[in-house]
Amino acid sequence: MNREQALELVQQNLKNKNLIKHSLAVEACMRALAAKFGEDVEKWGLAGILHDIDYELTAESPENHGVESMKILEEYDIDPDILHSIQAHAERAECSSKMDWAIYSVDPLTGFIVAATLMHPSKKIKQVDLGFLKRRYKEKSFARGAKRGVIEKIKETGLELEEFMDLSLKAMQNIDRELGL
């Protein structure tokens, strides 16, 4: 499966535009992380864009999130590492690789970055800087849904939180138009 096919499949399965934007954000961050680690950028990007393909289908039954993704994706020729990472992000499999830990941690971070952008006076992601993100991150009441403990698991890859936040912010800034931010 290539990127265009993956995006088409995501658009067939997700009707909520914000969920599609979230998938694009995770894809951008995963691609940037893969480049940082010297890993396969396309492979990591596919994991990112496909990770929530079953989100609308499992909205009323979150215990099936990740499980339904496997049913949707089983007929496609997708690298087993990608499928494992999709399951790992949804806590349906143990994180056992850098890609697993990356997607697990980046999923909530993208939501945090969007929330911070919407709180920024400009409401433009290109105007958000790392300092702004770090200040919001320290506010425990800010973006509570973005689980900081999960975000901080990025350390399992050897990457420090600050660098992770900076790299992810820049990746999302590079697709600001697609994100509508």
N, C-alpha and C positions, 0 to 999 in steps of 0.2 A: 504494500500500500504506500502510495506517495502522499505528499502533503495536501495536494489538491483533492484527492479522493477522501482523505481524512476530514478535511474541512466540509466537503459536501455531505459526508455521513453525519458529522456533527450537526450541520444545519437541518438535516432530515429528522434528527432525533431531539433536537433542542429548538423550541420555538421562541423561548424567552431571549431577547437580544442581549440582556445582561449576562446570561449564562454563556452565550457565544463569546462575548467580550472577555469574560473570565477565562474561558478556554484559550483564547488568543493570548491573554496575558501570561498564563501559565506556560504556554508554548514558548513565548518570547524569552521568559526567564530560564526555562529549561535549556533552550538553545544556547543562551549566554553561559549558563553553568557548564554545559558540555564543552564549549570552547575553552573555558577557564581550566577545566580538568583534562583537556586533550582527548575528549571522548567523541563519539559519533553524534554530531550536531543534529542530523536528520532523525536519527533514532530517538534521541532525547526529546526532540521537538514533537515527534508523533505521540510519544507518551503524554506530553503536556496537552496537546490539543484534544486527545481522545479521553483524557482521564475522567471527565464527568459526563460522558456520553449518555449514561443512564439516569442522570440526575432528575429529570422531570418524571421519568417512569417510576422512580423510587421515592418521590417526594413524600408520599403517604406511608412508605415502608422503608425507612432509611437503613434498616438492617439488611436490605437487599442491594444497597449501593455497592457497586463493584461486581456483585454477582451477576446482575442483569447485563452489565457491560460485557462480561465474558460471553453471554448468550448472543448479544448483538454482534460481537467481533469474531465469533468462532468461525464464520464462513469466509473470513478474509485471511490472507497470508500475512500475518503479523508476527514479528519476532517475539518469541516467548518472554524475553527480558522486558519488553514493552508491556505485555499483558501482566507480568508479575508486578511491575511498578504501578500499574493502574490499580491492581488489587491492594498493593502495599499502601498506597495513598489513602485508601478507604478502610484501612486496618483489617483487610480480609486475608492478608499474607504478611509475614515478617519482613521487615526491611533488611535486605541482605547485600545491597550494592550501593554504590554512590548514587546511581540513578534513583533507586528506591528512596533513599534518605532525602535526596534533592526534591523529588516531587512531593513527598510527605510534608516537607518544610515549606516549600514554595507555595503550595496551595493556599494556606491561610495568609501568607505574607502578601500575596497579590491583593487579597481583600483588604488587608491593612493599608496598603499603599493607596488603593482607591479611596478608602475612608479618609485618609490623611489629605489626599488631593481635594476631596470635597470640602474639607475643613479649611483648606488654605484660602487666604483672601482672594487669590486669583482664580481658584478652582481649575487651574491648568497644571497638568502633571509636569510640564517642562519648567514650571516655576518652583516646583518642590525640590528641595535639596536634602542631602543626607542629614544635616543638622535638624531640619524641621521634622523629619521622620523619627530621629532619635528622641527628640523632645516628646513627641506624641507617644512613642513606644514606652517611655517611662511613666506615662499617665495610665495607671492600671484601669481606670474607668473608661478610657478611650478604646473604642473598637474591641469590646470584650469578646466578641465572637471570634476574633483572630487570636487563636490560642497561642500565647507566647511560648509556652512549654514545647509545643509542636514546632514552632518557627525555630526555636533554639536548638532543635535536634540537628540542624544543619552542621553542627560541630562534629557529627559522626562522619562527615565527609572530609574533615580537616580544615574546613573553611570557618573563619570567625564571623560572628553575627554582623558586625559592622560592614565587612566586605560583602557579605551576602546581601544585605539591605541595599548597599550602593550599586552592586551589580544588577540586582533585580529592578531597582528604580530606573537605572539607565536603560535596561532592556525594554521596560514599559514605556519610557519616554520616547524610544525609537519607533513605537507604534501608536503614538498618542492619537492620531486621527482614527485609526481602527477602533480604539478604545473610547472615542468620543470625549477624551479628556485633554 
